[in-house]
Amino acid sequence: MRSAQSKIIDRRSAIAAAARYQREGKSVVLANGCFDTLHVGHVRYLSGAKREGDVLIVAVNSDSSVGCLKGPGRPILDEQARAQLVAALREVDHVVIFPEPDVAALLEELRPNVHAKGTDYTAETVPERETSARLGIRVAIVGDPKDHSTRGFLEAIRKGPHG
């Protein structure tokens, strides 16, 4: 079994890996997220994403993009720590850190077979739906119902065990 650290690759290596897997006839899935404090919803999302293909590449938002998306005080964990936690999951084959607010550019570069999004999205609300459609990438909504969030997790910690 590969170490979590060895699964974290740069963008150029991710592009080359995706192309190599596809030449080998394997289906590549791209999932993405901030993953700021890994929780059960993330694990179920990534497990669902892996079931959509042979190889799972996970794009983790950079620290700067998390700050823009989530606001002050975020991320809780830095990008390298978040990438290593995601990479430690058995289902994950590769992790790449990206600075953009969404993965449209990565979809263009990686050309995965499947773009997996969590159940907080619908086919109509996926930010990269037009890019996926133009490139012929299937969008899959995966994971359990969105009743887990880092925001909710942090709020529960602040409230303590008795609310």
ZAMARGU-4260 file (C-alpha; in steps of 0.2 Angstrom, whole numbers, plus 5000, padded with zeros to 4 digits):
<rodrens>
0) 5000/5000/5000 | 5007/5017/4995 | 5010/5030/5008 | 4998/5045/5009 | 5012/5057/5005
5) 5016/5048/4989 | 4998/5050/4983 | 5000/5069/4984 | 5006/5075/4966 | 5008/5091/4957
10) 4996/5097/4944 | 5007/5092/4929 | 5009/5074/4937 | 4990/5073/4939 | 4987/5077/4921
15) 5000/5064/4915 | 4993/5051/4927 | 4975/5054/4921 | 4981/5052/4903 | 4991/5036/4907
20) 4976/5028/4916 | 4964/5032/4901 | 4977/5025/4889 | 4976/5009/4900 | 4957/5009/4898
25) 4954/5014/4915 | 4940/5026/4920 | 4946/5042/4929 | 4935/5051/4942 | 4939/5068/4948
30) 4931/5074/4965 | 4935/5090/4974 | 4933/5100/4990 | 4940/5110/5004 | 4941/5095/5016
35) 4944/5107/5031 | 4943/5095/5045 | 4939/5078/5038 | 4922/5071/5043 | 4911/5056/5039
40) 4902/5066/5025 | 4918/5068/5016 | 4923/5049/5018 | 4906/5044/5011 | 4907/5057/4997
45) 4924/5050/4992 | 4919/5032/4994 | 4904/5036/4982 | 4916/5044/4970 | 4927/5029/4969
50) 4913/5018/4965 | 4910/5028/4949 | 4927/5023/4941 | 4943/5014/4942 | 4955/5028/4948
55) 4950/5043/4960 | 4959/5059/4959 | 4954/5071/4972 | 4957/5090/4970 | 4959/5099/4987
60) 4957/5118/4987 | 4972/5128/4992 | 4973/5138/5007 | 4970/5154/4998 | 4955/5147/4989
65) 4947/5140/5005 | 4949/5158/5013 | 4940/5165/4998 | 4926/5152/4998 | 4923/5150/5017
70) 4928/5167/5024 | 4939/5173/5039 | 4947/5160/5050 | 4947/5146/5037 | 4955/5135/5033
75) 4957/5127/5050 | 4970/5115/5043 | 4983/5120/5030 | 4983/5113/5013 | 4996/5100/5015
80) 4988/5093/5031 | 4971/5092/5022 | 4979/5084/5007 | 4988/5071/5018 | 4971/5067/5027
85) 4962/5064/5010 | 4977/5054/5003 | 4976/5043/5018 | 4959/5036/5013 | 4960/5019/5004
90) 4949/5024/4990 | 4960/5039/4985 | 4973/5036/4972 | 4980/5054/4970 | 4978/5071/4977
95) 4981/5087/4969 | 4980/5105/4977 | 4972/5118/4966 | 4971/5137/4968 | 4955/5141/4958
100) 4938/5143/4966 | 4931/5128/4956 | 4938/5114/4946 | 4933/5120/4928 | 4952/5122/4923
105) 4956/5105/4931 | 4942/5097/4921 | 4949/5105/4905 | 4967/5099/4909 | 4963/5081/4917
110) 4949/5077/4905 | 4942/5064/4918 | 4928/5052/4913 | 4918/5057/4928 | 4916/5072/4939
115) 4909/5067/4956 | 4900/5080/4966 | 4892/5078/4983 | 4874/5078/4987 | 4873/5096/4991
120) 4873/5098/4972 | 4861/5093/4959 | 4865/5091/4940 | 4858/5108/4938 | 4868/5117/4952
125) 4886/5109/4949 | 4897/5125/4946 | 4906/5116/4932 | 4891/5108/4923 | 4894/5117/4907
130) 4912/5113/4906 | 4908/5095/4910 | 4895/5094/4896 | 4906/5103/4883 | 4920/5090/4887
135) 4909/5075/4888 | 4912/5072/4906 | 4899/5063/4915 | 4893/5071/4932 | 4889/5060/4946
140) 4881/5066/4962 | 4887/5054/4976 | 4888/5052/4995 | 4875/5052/5008 | 4863/5066/5011
145) 4871/5083/5016 | 4868/5083/5034 | 4887/5084/5039 | 4897/5100/5036 | 4913/5107/5043
150) 4904/5122/5048 | 4891/5112/5058 | 4906/5102/5066 | 4914/5117/5072 | 4898/5124/5079
155) 4895/5108/5089 | 4913/5110/5096 | 4909/5128/5101 | 4893/5123/5110 | 4901/5109/5119
160) 4893/5092/5124 | 4877/5099/5132 | 4873/5112/5119
</rodrens>
